[in-house]
């Protein structure tokens, strides 16, 4: 078996709120192999958003270790974490987070701009990412000229453009109708089948069933971690 792309060991997260401590994570252990498709579920307050923030290097654990592709990122300084976020993790959010006045090609290029890539190379990479999500014929359009599903495809292309180790998707169908949401999940299926590692936070069972594994959190602990038997 290949080395895990994600290895979380005894991770805790405690927030100090004045005189009160909130234990968001209480000792989490997770391993994710390359080319897994994992759904993370749980009720409000279960710790799933905190876990996603730690996985995305947006927050650091209070204790424990987080190894991304074999490297412990739990103790990295801010600049190193920013580099990991830009080059090795692709983020997809419910609200798309696109620049309204920029073309979709420019939106997809953005991580490569931050990485200092030359213009010709980043345009080529951005175009290929848009081809992957079926939007090569929309490169000059702006976000307000696209449907909600198309805007989420742009966001997915932007997440893919740096060829990240993992894709982290936080409620990616939350702003979409059910039909469009299913289209986006079929795109995630295609990415998984092409070899991409995907972690998806969702509260919807229908969306989670597209994944091949489901981790359920409750009160900062893993309640269950099961392989999904039925493919959608």
N, C-alpha and C positions, 0 to 999 in steps of 0.2 A: 504493500500500500504506500502511496506517495505521502510525503510529509504534509501535515495539515497546513492550509493557507492561513487559518485562524486557530489559535490555541489560547483560550481564556482559562486561567488557573486561579481559583479561590478569590475571584474579584469581588470586592465590596465597594459600595459608594455610599458615603454618609454626607448629608447636607446639614450644616449648622444654621438654624433659623432662630437667631436670638438665643433664648435659653433652651430651645428644643433641638434635638437631633432627629433627622429623618433618615432612616436606613433604607435607601432606595434599592440597593442590591446587598444580599446577605451572604455572599460566598458562592459565586457562579462558576461552574466549570463547563466549558463548551469547546468542542473541536469541530472544525468544518474542513472537509477535504476539498481540493481543487475540483471544480465542476460539480458542486452540489447546488441544489435549489432549495433554500430553507425559508420557511415562513416562521415569523416570530409573532405570537399572539398573547393576549392577556387583557384583563379588564383595566380600566383606568387606575393608575397607582400601582400596577403590578411590577413596574420596573422596565418595561419593554423599551420605552423611549430613552431611558438612561442607558440601557445596554446598547441601543443603537448609536447613541452619542459617543460612547466609549469605543465601539467598533469603528466608528468613523473618525476617531481621533479629534472629535470636537470637545471631548471632556476626558479627564484622566481618572482612573480608579483611585479610591482612598487607600486600598491595599490590594495585593495580588499582582498577577502578571498578565500581559496581553502580548502575545507573539503574532506578528503579521509576517507571513512568509519566512518564519524562523527568527525574526528580529523583534526584540522586546521593545515595544513602543510606549510602554506604561511610564517609563522614566525619561522619555525624550524631552528636550527643551522645546519651546514654542516654535522656533524656526524650523527645527527638524520635523516637528509634527505638521507644520504647514506644507512642507515638501512632500510628506507622505500623503496628506489629503489631496494634494494637487496631482500627484503622479501615479498613485497606487490604489486610490479609492474613487469610484464613480458614484456620485450622489444623484438621486432622483427624488423629488419632493412632490407632495400633493399639489402645491400651488405653482408648479412649473418654474418659477423664478427666472423668467426670460427678460431680456432688455427690450422694452417695447419699441424703441426707435431704431434698433439695429436689425439688419436682415437675419434670417435664421442661420445663414452661413457664418456670419460674424458672431452670433450667439454661441454656436458650436465651437468656434475657434477660441473662445475666451480662455479655457484652461491652458491652451497652448501659448497664448499671449503671456500669461503669468509665468509659464515655464521658459520663456525667452526663445521660443522656436522661430526661425526665419519665416517671413511671410509666405513664400511659395510653398514651403513644406507644410505649414499649418493649414493653408487653404486646401491642399491636396488631401490631408488627413481629415479635415472637416467634411469635405465633399464625400469621401469614402464612408464616413460615419453616417451621413445623411442617406447615402445609398443603402446602408444596412437596414435602416428603418423605413425605407420606401418613400423618401422625400427628396430624391435627387432633382426632381423637376420643380422644386419650390425654393431653391436656394436664395433667390432674390426677394422672396416675400418677407413681410414683417409679421410678428406674432399675431397682431390683430386681424390679419388677413387669413388666418388659419382657424380651423375648428379646434375644440378642446382636445380631441384625440390627437390631432396633428401637432398641437403645441406640446403634448406630453411626449410624442415621438421625437420632437426636437430636443426636449430635455434629456431623453434617453441617449440620443446621438451625442449630446454634449458630455454625458457621463462616460460614453464609450471612447471618446476621441483620444484619450491618453492611454488606451489599452490597459485599463486598471486590473489589479489582481482580483478585486471584488467589486460588485455593484451593490450598493445599499439603497433600497427603495422604501421610502416612508409613506405609506398609504397612497401609492401612485395612482389609484383609480378613484380616490375619494371625491374628486371634483368632476367626475365623468358619469354619464348615464350608464346603465347596465350593459347595453350593447357595445358602447365604445370601450367600457372597461374590459369586456371580454376580448375585444380586438387588441388592447394593450397587453393583456395577459397572454394572448397567443404570440405576441412579439417577444415577451419574456421567455416563453417556451422555446421559441426559435433560437434565442440567444443562449439559453441553457444547452440546447441540443448542439450548438456550435462550439461548446466548451467553456462558456462563461460561468463563473461562480456568482450566485445571486443570493442575497439575504433581503427578505421582504417583510416589513412590518405591516400588519393589517388586522382589523377587527372583524373582517368578513370571512365566514367559513367558505363561501363560494370562491373567493379569491385565494385563500390559503390552500384549497384543494389542487391548485395548479402546481404547487411546490411538491417536491419529493420527500420532504421531511418537515415536521411541524414541532417547534419548541413552544411550549406554553408556560408563561410565567405567572406566579401568584405571590403577592407579598414579598417580592424581591428574591424569590427562589424559583428554581425550575420545577414546575409541577409535573410536566411530562415532556418527553423527547422521543417522538415516534416517526418511523418511516411512513410516508403516505402510500397506502396500498393501491389506491385507485387513481389512474390518470384521467384527467378531464378530456 
